[in-house]
């Protein structure tokens, strides 16, 4: 009887201790939540804010900053911003021509992204923010009420034991008809860009969705690779990213272009053709690229005419000296070259720093009687032009 009584007492004590502990933790939680709720919060910042008249307001919270400037690709020089009583720096600019533009803030001389904006420019270095100024009618890269394709991230065995990465667009209806095969467009971004840039900034998927819906482009698979093999090898082996080549057609640049070409031919194309429903011949294989990607395009295509029949160079070129030295077969037999190429397309803006070299490349093609199509438009070495060139050439491929 005594043992039973003592047992009951201990059970009661343990139960009371448990209740005390529960109350104790509940009080702690209430105190913590109260402290969190009492923490001061900064003012809400909306940035960027695109107005109906196409003016745009940018804002940046920095109460202690002495100077903040807006740096944007639609302005020739950084613009000083004004600070309000809450410490929010702001400026309204425009109206701005509808398009997608990168921008950033310069805060006491330090360049920063817009923390209020989730849209950013994928890049190996500084990642600018993006502002989308929409048109009165939807632009070719705008989200429209049309059938949409899919974007897939793929990983493949690449150079020197590394793992490569691809962004792949498949057109609307790809999953509905498992018997249908498609042509493939290998689309390469520029220096310091990543495999995501032509997707997130170039809006490849939306451009193709819209063109296919309008009957202006054939359904195709688009493969967007990362063009900087040396940087990936260094990253995955624990090394430092190498600096970019100083001379566009120097020994180091040519070596790196060759590494990309090898990766493309030996790893990327076999991986894509094994895992996707592709038409595996040169007539159904295109290659194109912007800036450095355009140089990689021309070198890979001219060196492997048995692989590609459609070639698109955006804001890029090869010098006459390199053409004669490394690709003399292109110019020495222009009739054969013209029979092989379904399309050779060259585009550049008249304010592009590669404008002069691209014109020399165009003159070389003319002098050698090589058939090509070209577009010389306004603007510089920008992703506004890169999107335009993609939209123009997508309508010509595989027709």
C-alpha positions as CSV (number, residue, x, y, z in Angstrom):
1,X,0.0,0.0,0.0
2,X,2.9,2.3,0.9
3,X,4.6,1.6,-2.4
4,X,1.4,2.4,-4.3
5,X,1.0,5.7,-2.5
6,X,4.6,6.7,-3.1
7,X,4.2,5.8,-6.8
8,X,1.1,8.0,-7.1
9,X,3.0,10.9,-5.5
10,X,5.9,10.6,-8.0
11,X,3.4,10.5,-11.0
12,X,1.7,13.6,-9.7
13,X,5.0,15.4,-9.3
14,X,6.1,14.4,-12.8
15,X,2.8,15.5,-14.3
16,X,3.0,18.9,-12.6
17,X,6.6,19.3,-13.8
18,X,5.6,18.6,-17.3
19,X,2.8,21.1,-17.1
20,X,5.2,23.7,-15.7
21,X,7.7,23.1,-18.5
22,X,4.9,23.4,-21.1
23,X,3.8,26.7,-19.6
24,X,7.4,27.9,-19.4
25,X,8.1,27.2,-23.1
26,X,4.8,28.8,-24.1
27,X,5.8,32.0,-22.2
28,X,9.2,32.0,-23.9
29,X,7.6,31.6,-27.3
30,X,5.2,34.5,-26.6
31,X,8.1,36.7,-25.4
32,X,10.1,35.9,-28.6
33,X,7.2,36.5,-30.9
34,X,6.5,39.8,-29.1
35,X,10.1,40.8,-29.4
36,X,10.1,39.9,-33.1
37,X,6.9,41.9,-33.7
38,X,8.4,44.9,-31.8
39,X,11.5,45.0,-34.0
40,X,11.6,48.1,-36.1
41,X,11.0,47.6,-39.8
42,X,12.1,49.8,-42.7
43,X,9.5,51.3,-45.0
44,X,8.1,49.2,-47.9
45,X,10.0,49.8,-51.1
46,X,8.5,49.2,-54.5
47,X,11.1,49.1,-57.3
48,X,11.0,49.3,-60.2
49,X,7.5,50.8,-60.8
50,X,6.5,51.0,-64.4
51,X,3.8,53.6,-65.0
52,X,1.1,53.6,-67.8
53,X,3.0,56.4,-69.7
54,X,6.1,54.2,-69.8
55,X,8.0,56.3,-67.2
56,X,9.6,54.2,-64.5
57,X,10.3,55.0,-60.9
58,X,13.3,53.3,-59.2
59,X,13.7,53.3,-55.4
60,X,16.5,52.2,-53.1
61,X,16.5,52.3,-49.3
62,X,19.8,53.6,-47.9
63,X,19.2,56.2,-45.1
64,X,23.0,56.5,-44.4
65,X,24.2,56.8,-48.0
66,X,25.6,60.1,-49.2
67,X,24.9,59.5,-52.9
68,X,22.9,57.0,-54.9
69,X,22.8,56.9,-58.7
70,X,20.8,54.8,-61.2
71,X,22.8,53.1,-63.9
72,X,20.7,51.7,-66.7
73,X,21.2,50.5,-70.2
74,X,18.5,53.0,-71.5
75,X,20.6,55.9,-70.2
76,X,24.1,57.0,-71.5
77,X,25.3,57.9,-68.0
78,X,24.3,57.3,-64.4
79,X,21.6,59.5,-63.0
80,X,21.6,61.0,-59.5
81,X,18.7,60.0,-57.3
82,X,17.0,62.0,-54.6
83,X,16.5,60.9,-50.9
84,X,13.2,61.4,-49.1
85,X,12.6,61.7,-45.3
86,X,12.4,58.0,-44.9
87,X,15.9,57.4,-46.4
88,X,14.5,56.1,-49.7
89,X,16.3,57.3,-52.8
90,X,14.2,57.6,-55.9
91,X,14.1,58.8,-59.5
92,X,11.5,58.7,-62.2
93,X,12.8,58.4,-65.8
94,X,11.4,58.1,-69.3
95,X,9.2,57.5,-71.0
96,X,11.3,54.5,-72.0
97,X,10.9,52.5,-75.2
98,X,9.3,49.2,-74.4
99,X,11.8,46.4,-73.9
100,X,13.7,44.6,-71.1
101,X,16.7,46.5,-69.7
102,X,19.4,45.7,-67.1
103,X,20.0,48.3,-64.4
104,X,21.8,48.7,-61.1
105,X,22.4,51.3,-58.3
106,X,25.7,53.0,-57.5
107,X,25.6,53.6,-53.7
108,X,28.5,55.8,-52.6
109,X,30.5,54.4,-55.5
110,X,29.6,50.7,-55.0
111,X,27.4,49.0,-57.6
112,X,24.5,46.9,-56.2
113,X,21.5,45.1,-57.4
114,X,18.0,46.3,-56.7
115,X,17.0,44.4,-53.5
116,X,13.3,45.1,-54.1
117,X,13.4,43.3,-57.5
118,X,13.5,39.5,-58.0
119,X,14.3,39.7,-61.7
120,X,18.1,39.6,-62.4
121,X,20.6,39.1,-65.2
122,X,22.4,35.8,-64.9
123,X,26.1,36.4,-65.3
124,X,29.5,35.1,-64.1
125,X,30.2,38.5,-62.5
126,X,27.9,41.3,-61.4
127,X,24.2,40.3,-61.8
128,X,22.2,43.4,-62.8
129,X,18.5,43.7,-62.1
130,X,16.0,43.8,-64.9
131,X,13.1,46.1,-65.7
132,X,10.4,45.0,-68.2
133,X,8.7,48.0,-69.9
134,X,5.8,46.4,-71.8
135,X,4.4,47.7,-75.0
136,X,0.8,48.9,-75.8
137,X,0.5,45.7,-77.7
138,X,2.5,42.6,-76.6
139,X,6.1,42.5,-77.8
140,X,7.5,39.4,-79.3
141,X,9.1,38.4,-76.0
142,X,6.0,39.0,-73.9
143,X,3.9,36.4,-72.2
144,X,0.8,35.8,-74.3
145,X,-2.2,33.6,-74.2
146,X,-0.8,31.0,-76.6
147,X,0.3,27.3,-76.2
148,X,3.6,27.3,-74.3
149,X,6.6,25.0,-74.5
150,X,8.7,23.8,-71.6
151,X,12.1,24.7,-70.2
152,X,14.2,21.9,-68.7
153,X,17.6,22.1,-66.9
154,X,19.9,19.2,-68.0
155,X,23.3,18.1,-66.7
156,X,25.7,16.1,-68.8
157,X,29.2,14.6,-68.6
158,X,31.6,17.3,-70.0
159,X,35.3,18.2,-70.4
160,X,38.0,17.0,-67.9
161,X,35.5,15.1,-65.8
162,X,33.3,18.1,-65.1
163,X,29.5,18.2,-65.2
164,X,28.1,20.5,-67.8
165,X,24.7,22.3,-67.7
166,X,22.2,23.1,-70.4
167,X,18.9,24.9,-70.5
168,X,16.6,23.2,-73.1
169,X,13.4,24.5,-74.7
170,X,10.9,22.1,-76.1
171,X,8.1,23.5,-78.2
172,X,4.3,23.3,-77.4
173,X,3.0,19.8,-78.0
174,X,6.4,18.0,-77.5
175,X,5.0,15.7,-74.8
176,X,1.7,15.1,-76.6
177,X,3.1,13.2,-79.6
178,X,5.9,10.8,-78.5
179,X,6.5,9.8,-82.2
180,X,7.3,13.2,-83.5
181,X,11.0,14.4,-83.9
182,X,12.2,18.0,-84.1
183,X,15.1,20.0,-85.5
184,X,17.5,21.5,-83.0
185,X,18.9,25.0,-82.6
186,X,22.1,25.3,-80.5
187,X,22.0,28.8,-79.1
188,X,25.0,30.3,-77.2
189,X,25.2,33.3,-75.0
190,X,28.1,35.8,-74.8
191,X,31.2,36.5,-72.6
192,X,30.4,36.3,-68.9
193,X,26.9,35.0,-69.6
194,X,25.6,31.7,-68.4
195,X,23.4,29.0,-69.9
196,X,20.4,30.8,-68.3
197,X,21.0,34.2,-70.0
198,X,19.2,33.5,-73.3
199,X,16.3,32.1,-71.3
200,X,15.9,34.7,-68.5
201,X,17.1,37.8,-70.4
202,X,16.7,36.6,-74.0
203,X,13.2,35.2,-73.3
204,X,13.9,32.4,-75.8
205,X,10.9,30.3,-74.7
206,X,8.4,33.1,-75.0
207,X,9.7,34.3,-78.4
208,X,9.4,30.9,-79.8
209,X,6.0,30.2,-78.3
210,X,4.7,33.4,-79.9
211,X,6.3,32.9,-83.3
212,X,5.1,29.2,-83.4
213,X,1.6,30.3,-82.4
214,X,1.5,32.8,-85.3
215,X,2.8,30.2,-87.7
216,X,6.0,32.2,-88.3
217,X,8.5,29.7,-86.9
218,X,8.7,25.9,-87.1
219,X,8.5,24.0,-83.8
220,X,12.1,23.3,-82.8
221,X,14.1,22.3,-79.8
222,X,16.5,25.0,-78.5
223,X,19.6,24.0,-76.5
224,X,21.3,26.7,-74.5
225,X,24.8,25.7,-73.2
226,X,27.3,27.4,-71.0
227,X,30.1,28.6,-73.2
228,X,33.0,29.1,-70.8
229,X,34.5,25.7,-70.4
230,X,37.7,27.0,-68.7
231,X,35.6,28.7,-66.0
232,X,33.6,25.5,-65.3
233,X,36.7,23.4,-65.1
234,X,38.3,25.8,-62.6
235,X,35.1,26.0,-60.5
236,X,34.6,22.3,-60.2
237,X,38.3,21.6,-59.5
238,X,38.5,24.3,-56.8
239,X,40.5,26.7,-58.9
240,X,40.1,30.4,-59.6
241,X,38.1,31.5,-62.7
242,X,40.5,32.5,-65.4
243,X,40.4,36.0,-66.8
244,X,38.8,36.5,-70.2
245,X,41.1,36.6,-73.2
246,X,42.4,40.1,-74.0
247,X,42.4,39.6,-77.8
248,X,39.2,38.2,-79.4
249,X,41.1,36.1,-81.9
250,X,44.3,35.6,-79.9
251,X,45.8,32.3,-79.1
252,X,44.0,32.0,-75.8
253,X,40.6,32.9,-77.2
254,X,41.0,30.4,-80.1
255,X,42.1,27.7,-77.6
256,X,39.0,28.3,-75.5
257,X,36.7,28.4,-78.6
258,X,38.2,25.0,-79.6
259,X,37.4,23.6,-76.2
260,X,33.8,24.7,-76.5
261,X,33.6,23.2,-80.0
262,X,35.0,19.9,-78.7
263,X,32.4,19.9,-75.8
264,X,29.6,20.7,-78.2
265,X,30.5,18.0,-80.7
266,X,31.6,15.2,-78.4
267,X,29.3,15.8,-75.4
268,X,26.4,18.1,-75.8
269,X,25.1,17.0,-79.2
270,X,25.3,13.3,-78.4
271,X,23.6,13.9,-75.0
272,X,20.8,15.9,-76.6
273,X,20.2,13.4,-79.4
274,X,20.2,10.5,-77.0
275,X,17.7,12.1,-74.6
276,X,15.4,14.1,-76.8
277,X,13.5,13.3,-80.0
278,X,15.7,15.0,-82.5
279,X,16.2,14.9,-86.3
280,X,19.9,13.9,-86.4
281,X,21.3,15.4,-89.6
282,X,22.9,18.7,-90.6
283,X,19.8,19.9,-92.4
284,X,17.9,19.8,-89.1
285,X,20.8,21.2,-87.0
286,X,21.3,25.0,-86.5
287,X,23.8,26.9,-84.4
288,X,23.8,30.6,-83.4
289,X,25.2,32.8,-80.7
290,X,25.6,36.4,-79.4
291,X,29.0,38.1,-78.9
292,X,31.5,35.5,-77.8
293,X,28.8,32.9,-78.5
294,X,28.7,34.2,-82.1
295,X,32.4,33.7,-82.5
296,X,32.0,30.2,-81.1
297,X,29.2,29.6,-83.6
298,X,31.1,30.6,-86.7
299,X,34.2,28.6,-85.7
300,X,32.2,25.5,-84.8
301,X,30.1,25.7,-88.0
302,X,32.8,26.6,-90.5
303,X,35.0,23.8,-89.0
304,X,32.2,21.2,-89.1
305,X,30.1,21.9,-92.2
306,X,29.0,18.3,-92.0
307,X,27.2,19.0,-88.8
308,X,25.4,22.4,-89.3
309,X,23.4,23.8,-92.3
310,X,22.0,26.9,-90.5
311,X,24.4,29.5,-89.0
312,X,23.5,32.7,-87.1
313,X,26.0,35.2,-85.9
314,X,24.7,37.9,-83.6
315,X,27.0,40.9,-82.9
316,X,30.1,38.9,-83.8
317,X,32.5,38.1,-86.6
318,X,35.6,36.4,-87.7
319,X,38.4,38.5,-89.2
320,X,39.5,38.0,-92.8
321,X,42.9,36.9,-91.6
322,X,41.4,34.1,-89.4
323,X,39.0,33.1,-92.2
324,X,41.9,32.7,-94.7
325,X,44.1,31.0,-92.1
326,X,41.7,28.5,-90.5
327,X,38.7,28.3,-92.8
328,X,40.0,28.7,-96.3
329,X,37.7,25.9,-97.5
330,X,34.7,28.3,-97.0
331,X,36.0,30.9,-99.4
332,X,38.0,28.9,-102.0
333,X,35.0,27.0,-103.2
334,X,32.0,29.4,-102.6
335,X,29.7,27.3,-104.8
336,X,30.2,24.3,-102.6
337,X,29.8,26.5,-99.5
338,X,26.6,28.0,-100.8
339,X,25.2,24.5,-101.4
340,X,26.0,23.4,-97.9
341,X,24.6,26.4,-96.1
342,X,20.9,26.7,-95.8
343,X,21.4,30.0,-94.0
344,X,24.3,32.2,-93.0
345,X,22.9,35.2,-91.1
346,X,24.9,38.1,-89.6
347,X,23.4,40.9,-87.5
348,X,24.9,43.9,-85.6
349,X,23.9,47.3,-84.2
350,X,25.4,50.5,-85.6
351,X,26.6,51.5,-82.1
352,X,28.0,48.1,-81.2
353,X,31.8,48.1,-80.4
354,X,32.0,45.1,-82.8
355,X,30.3,47.0,-85.6
356,X,33.5,47.7,-87.6
357,X,34.8,44.2,-87.4
358,X,31.4,42.8,-88.4
359,X,31.2,45.0,-91.4
360,X,34.6,43.8,-92.5
361,X,33.3,40.2,-92.1
362,X,30.3,41.1,-94.2
363,X,32.6,42.7,-96.9
364,X,34.7,39.5,-96.9
365,X,31.7,37.3,-97.5
366,X,30.6,39.6,-100.3
367,X,34.1,39.6,-101.9
368,X,34.2,35.8,-101.7
369,X,30.7,35.4,-103.2
370,X,29.4,33.6,-100.2
371,X,25.6,33.9,-99.8
372,X,24.4,35.4,-96.5
373,X,21.6,37.5,-95.0
374,X,22.4,40.4,-92.8
375,X,20.7,43.0,-90.5
376,X,22.3,46.3,-89.6
377,X,20.1,48.0,-87.0
378,X,20.4,50.8,-84.4
379,X,21.7,50.2,-80.9
380,X,24.7,48.7,-79.3
381,X,26.1,45.5,-77.9
382,X,22.9,44.8,-75.9
383,X,20.5,42.0,-75.1
384,X,17.7,44.2,-76.6
385,X,19.4,43.5,-79.9
386,X,20.2,39.8,-79.0
387,X,16.5,39.2,-78.6
388,X,15.7,41.0,-81.8
389,X,18.2,38.8,-83.7
390,X,16.8,35.6,-82.2
391,X,13.3,36.6,-83.2
392,X,14.4,37.5,-86.8
393,X,16.4,34.3,-87.4
394,X,13.9,31.9,-85.7
395,X,11.5,32.7,-88.5
396,X,14.1,31.5,-91.1
397,X,15.4,28.3,-89.6
398,X,14.3,24.9,-91.0
399,X,12.0,26.5,-93.6
